[in-house]
Amino acid sequence: MTGREWLDQFAAAIGAEAPSDATVDELLKLAGVAAHASERIAAPIACWLVGRAGLDAGEALRLAEEMTVS
C-alpha cells in the first residue's frame, strides 16, 4: 500500500476529507522545518497542531519558516 492509499483510507476511517497532494507536500515541508529547527518530535506534533487550529497547511508552513528566521 502506498502512503497516499493509506492516507486516503485513514481519512475515510476517521470521517475526514483526504488531503490534496499540495497539502501533503506543505505538511511534509512543515514537518521538516519543525524537525530541523528543534527536535524530531516537533514534526508530527506541529502537523497535529495545524489540524487542531484549523490552519491552512501553506499558511502554517509560512509561519514556521518565519520562526526559523528569527
C-alpha positions as CSV (number, residue, x, y, z in Angstrom):
1,M,0.0,0.0,0.0
2,T,1.4,3.4,-0.9
3,G,1.4,6.3,1.6
4,R,-1.3,8.1,-0.5
5,E,-3.5,5.0,-0.4
6,W,-3.0,4.7,3.4
7,L,-3.8,8.4,3.9
8,D,-7.0,8.1,1.8
9,Q,-8.1,5.0,3.8
10,F,-7.3,6.6,7.1
11,A,-9.1,9.8,6.2
12,A,-12.2,7.7,5.3
13,A,-11.9,5.7,8.5
14,I,-12.0,8.9,10.7
15,G,-14.6,10.6,8.6
16,A,-12.3,13.3,7.2
17,E,-11.5,14.5,3.7
18,A,-8.2,13.2,2.5
19,P,-5.6,16.0,1.9
20,S,-4.7,17.1,-1.6
21,D,-1.3,16.3,-2.9
22,A,-0.4,20.0,-2.4
23,T,-1.5,19.9,1.2
24,V,0.5,16.7,1.8
25,D,3.6,18.4,0.3
26,E,3.1,21.5,2.5
27,L,2.7,19.4,5.6
28,L,5.8,17.4,4.8
29,K,7.7,20.6,4.4
30,L,6.3,21.9,7.7
31,A,7.4,18.7,9.4
32,G,10.9,19.2,8.0
33,V,11.1,22.8,9.3
34,A,9.9,21.7,12.7
35,A,12.2,18.8,12.9
36,H,15.3,20.8,11.8
37,A,14.5,23.8,14.0
38,S,14.2,21.8,17.2
39,E,13.8,18.1,17.9
40,R,12.3,15.5,15.6
41,I,9.3,15.0,17.8
42,A,8.2,18.5,16.8
43,A,7.4,17.4,13.3
44,P,4.3,15.3,13.9
45,I,3.0,17.5,16.7
46,A,3.3,20.6,14.6
47,C,1.2,18.9,11.9
48,W,-1.3,17.9,14.6
49,L,-1.4,21.5,15.9
50,V,-2.2,22.7,12.4
51,G,-5.2,20.4,12.3
52,R,-6.4,21.4,15.7
53,A,-6.1,25.1,14.9
54,G,-7.8,24.6,11.5
55,L,-5.0,26.4,9.7
56,D,-4.2,26.0,6.0
57,A,-1.1,24.0,5.7
58,G,0.6,26.6,3.5
59,E,-0.1,29.3,6.0
60,A,1.3,27.2,8.8
61,L,4.4,26.4,6.8
62,R,4.9,30.2,6.2
63,L,4.6,30.9,9.9
64,A,7.0,28.0,10.8
65,E,9.6,29.3,8.3
66,E,9.3,32.8,9.7
67,M,10.0,31.4,13.2
68,T,13.2,29.8,12.0
69,V,14.5,33.1,10.6
70,S,14.1,35.0,13.8
